Amino acid sequence: MSQTFDLDDRTERFAREVRQLIRKLPRTLCNSVDAKQLVRSSGSVGANYLEANEALGGKDFRYRIKVSRKEAKESGYWLRLLDCRDIAVLADERDRLEDEAGQLVRIFTAILRNHSAD
């Protein structure tokens, strides 16, 4: 089955899957603090992408895409800091989401490259 590429859906799915992972993490002070930051940054990836699609012009569009890229990078950082307590299934999910954050960074970078001449 082939999937249609929809960045709106993909960024929303990323934020939802981050939240699902966070619910399963060991309850530690560090995870609590890091998870709050991660919830904000993962949700901001898609929120800024939605705003980019409603941009008032090319400059506004590029700015919002840059913010989405920055938030995806930040999400990868917070994911790396999460303590999974050597629980393999959680560590695997964290690693998969970290990879997704990196893919989103590359997608937003490509969008910027393609819209730099506008």
Secondary structure, DSSP 8 states (H G I E B T S, - for coil): ------HHHHHHHHHHHHHHHHHHS---HHHHHHHHHHHHHHHHHHHHHHHHTT-SSHHHHHHHHHHHHHHHHHHHHHHHH---TT-HHHHHHHHHHHHHHHHHHHHHHHHHHHTTT-
